[in-house]
Amino acid sequence: MTPAAGQEKKRYFAGVMTGTSLDGIDVAILEMGREVTLGHIKPTLRVAHFFSRPIDRSLVDALMSLQSPSENELHRAALIANSFSDSIARTVLEALTRCGIPRRAIDAIGVHGQTVRHQPQLGYSIQLNSPARITEITGITVVSDFRSRDIAAGGQGAPLVPAFHQAVFESANEHRAVVNIGGIANVSWLTPQTLGYDTGPGNLLLDYWVRRHHGLDYDDDGQWAATGRVQKSLLDAMLSDSFFSAEPPKSTGRDLFSEIWLNAFLSQAAFATMQAHDIQATLLHLTARSIALEIQRLERSAVVGPKRRCDRLLVCGGGAKNSRLLEAIQHQLETLLERKIPVESTEVLGWDPQVIEAAAFAWLASRTLDGLTGNMPSVTGAIGERILGTITPA
């Protein structure tokens, strides 16, 4: 029987993301349905609610302590995973209370977990999480461990959001790229073949440096960076890291771009006397330049077709709220490509830039429950499409 026009079946999924920056537990409630017009079924999705709760400082410190090997690490990781998962569960329940959606209406929660090791070249990536605890507390099915299957199939296991970017932002009228700037930055090149990979540090080095010198969680709108001058010698030295010249697919994290990485440069005699605000300005341009270089690479790549140019760069994640960072990206693109490209927050298309990653994992959870693939081999390098995630049923 042909569905009646306008008929829509709604389902709800929650997505949870904390990200490399560890600035909060983000929960997006995604409403998914379908619209029927002249017998054609079109899937629909919208964010029904978004809620973010700052992570307790002691928990942030505990999670950060696991970023490098330490004594009694496995025991501490298990205890921290429990506390972290309890916080996730409470935040999901608070989000549902605030939006008035009963927990029984949620098909599943997609939980990425907190990455503490990312070594796809060695066959693993560890996201701290205890999905069984989240299910016990919320009474809702949890989908987790999204990266492992892709890595087992020879992929990087990340980034996973380009497929969602394609579903939401692809346009027949213009060619768009999407850059997510969290702790790490990643790019999604949407047509004619969707590509995506990590470009390098996003906010994590900026956040570390402003916290070290001013005790702040982040440099609000890049105001401190704006007081400094870019140190070209330091910028060039940092960009000489082999990650930036490596061919995609590629992914990274705190395993590489940490305070240890930064301090290794700053301990060199050539950079040791640089002023702190000049280093902040240079770190901002490191993020901007590394993003712009990858857009240049994608435009030149034969894979995406001859003369395929980016018409618009959309920015999401916390970095989208840093106007000075967006200005720096635009300047770097103009310098490299010799033309002006609009660099805009996804807010111009009605998507809060902070919502997108959490919404992506709600969407990925829906695909897992429906038996649909979630990875993109053109992005991760896996040998084929795979159904992602492990299901912990309620």
C-alpha positions, 0 to 999 in steps of 0.5 A: 500500500502506498503511504498517505501523503504527509504521513510521518513516523517519528523515532527518537535517539539520543547522542552523547559526545564529550570530545577531546576538549572535555569541556562538557557532556553534550546530549542531542535528542534527534527526531527521525521520521519520514515524509511522503509526497506523491508516493515518495518517502523522504527521511527527515531528521531534526534536533528535538532538544540539546543539553550540555552539562560541564564535566566536574573538574575532578573527573576531567583531571582523572580522564586527562591522567589516563592520556599517558601511561601511569601506575595502576592504569587499568584499575584506575581506568575502570573506576573512572569509566564508571564515574564518567558513565554515571555522569553521562547517564544522569545528563541524558536523564536531565536532558529528557526531563527538560524537553519532556520526552519520556525515556521509553520514547528513546530507541537508543543512546549513541555514546562515543565515549572518551578517547584515551588511546587512538592507535589504529595503525596498531589495530585499536582505539580505546574510548573510555565508557561503561555502556552497561552502567548507562543502560542500568541507570537510564533503562535505555538501550545503548550503542557504543564502541563505534570505532572498533569495527572500522579499525578491524576492517583496516580503517582509521576508525575516525572521523565518523561524522562525515557521513552525517555531514553528508546527510545534513549539509550536502547541496546540489547547488554548491560544493561544500566542505565542513570542518569540525573544530573540537579539540582536534579538527577534521574536514568533510569534503562532501561531493562528488565523493565524500572524503574526510579526515583529521587535519590536526589540532583544533582547540586543544593546544589553544585551551592548554596554553590559555589554561596554563597562563590565565587559568581559563578553560578557553580563550574566549573568541580568541581575544588573547590570541588577538593581542599577539603576533604570529611567530612564523618560525615557530609556525613553520616548525610545528607544520613540519611535523610529518602528520601534516604532510601525510596522505589521508586517510589519517586521524589523530588525537592527544596521543600526538598533539599534546602539551608534550608535543608543544613543549618540545618545540618551546624548549628549543633555544630558538623559541624559548624566549617567545612571549606567551600571547605570541605563542597563542596567536601562533597556535591559532594560526596553526589550526587555521593554516592546517585546515586551509592546507587540507582544503587546498589538497582536496581541491588539487586531488584527482580523486575529487575530480578536475577543477572541483572547487570549494564554494563554501566552508561550514564550521561546527564544533566549539571553534565555530564560536571563535570569530578570530579563528574563522577570520584566520581560516578565511585569510589562510584560504585566500592566501593559498587559493587566491580567491575568497571562500565564505567561511561560516558557522553551520548556524547559517543553515539552522544548525547550532555548531555545538549540536552536530557531533552529539547528533551524529552519534544519535544518527549512527546509533539509529543506523546500527539498530536498523542494520545499516552501515555507518562508516565511509571507506572513502573517509576511514580507509576501511576495506568496505562498509560496516555496521558499527557499534556494540548494542547493550539492550535495555 
